[in-house]
Amino acid sequence: MTTNRLSPPIPKKQRALILQGGGALGAYEIGVFRAIYDKIGTEEGDEENLFDIVAGASIGAINAALLINYFLNNKSWKDSPDELKRFWKELTAKTWADILLNNIFL
């Protein structure tokens, strides 16, 4: 195996978290991520870079962006499953019914 002195060595263990798209899977991915985090995070510690790659498509890309943003801001994965859950729990959109009901009862 040839090594390049300018390149960092390739780690023996590499992980990728790839999240798929598809509407309701966004919420499902919260539970799956929590289970993965609980398993890997307790084995290696919160400060360890648990994933070398985090990516996703559609709703999975939103979850991936939320997780990476959390990690970059906190320098840790600790509580990242809770942050993901909090985001989706607080996300709301008004429906036409909400708008009409607010206009009728105000």
C-alpha positions in Angstrom: 0.0 0.0 0.0 1.4 3.4 -1.0 1.0 6.3 1.3 1.2 9.9 0.5 3.1 12.0 3.1 0.8 14.9 2.6 -2.5 13.0 3.1 -3.6 12.1 6.6 -3.7 8.4 7.3 -7.0 6.6 6.5 -8.7 5.6 9.8 -9.2 1.9 10.4 -12.8 2.5 11.2 -15.0 4.8 9.2 -18.8 5.4 9.5 -21.3 7.1 7.3 -24.8 8.1 8.3 -27.0 8.3 5.2 -30.6 9.4 5.8 -33.2 8.8 3.1 -36.0 11.0 1.9 -39.7 10.4 2.0 -41.9 12.6 4.1 -42.8 10.7 7.3 -39.4 9.0 7.4 -38.0 12.3 8.8 -39.7 11.6 12.1 -38.8 7.9 11.9 -35.2 8.8 11.5 -35.2 10.6 14.8 -35.8 7.2 16.6 -33.3 5.4 14.4 -30.7 8.0 15.0 -31.3 7.9 18.8 -30.8 4.1 18.8 -27.6 4.4 16.7 -26.3 7.3 18.9 -27.1 5.4 22.1 -25.2 2.4 20.9 -22.2 4.1 19.3 -22.1 7.1 21.6 -21.8 5.1 24.8 -19.1 2.9 23.3 -16.9 5.8 22.0 -18.0 8.8 24.0 -19.7 12.0 22.9 -16.6 13.9 22.0 -15.5 11.3 19.4 -16.4 12.0 15.8 -19.0 9.3 15.4 -19.5 9.7 11.7 -17.0 10.6 9.0 -19.9 11.3 6.6 -23.4 12.5 7.3 -25.6 13.0 4.2 -29.2 12.6 3.1 -31.8 13.1 0.4 -34.9 15.2 0.8 -36.1 15.0 4.4 -33.0 13.1 5.2 -30.9 16.0 4.0 -32.7 18.3 6.4 -32.1 15.9 9.3 -28.4 15.6 8.3 -28.0 19.3 8.1 -29.6 19.7 11.6 -27.3 17.1 13.1 -24.2 18.5 11.5 -25.1 22.1 12.5 -25.6 20.8 16.1 -22.3 19.0 16.1 -20.4 22.0 14.7 -22.0 24.4 17.2 -21.5 22.2 20.2 -18.3 20.3 19.3 -20.1 17.2 20.6 -22.9 14.8 19.6 -24.2 14.9 23.2 -27.9 15.6 23.2 -28.1 15.7 19.3 -31.0 13.2 19.2 -32.9 15.6 21.6 -32.1 18.6 19.4 -33.4 16.8 16.3 -36.6 15.8 18.1 -37.1 19.4 19.4 -36.8 20.8 15.9 -39.5 18.6 14.4 -41.7 18.9 17.5 -41.6 22.7 17.2 -42.0 22.8 13.4 -45.6 23.7 12.5 -47.4 25.0 9.5 -50.8 26.6 9.4 -53.5 24.9 7.3 -56.4 26.6 5.6 -58.6 25.3 8.3 -56.4 27.1 10.9 -56.6 30.4 9.0 -60.4 30.1 8.5 -61.1 29.2 12.1 -58.9 32.0 13.4 -60.8 34.5 11.2 -64.2 33.2 12.4 -63.5 33.2 16.1 -61.4 36.4 16.4 
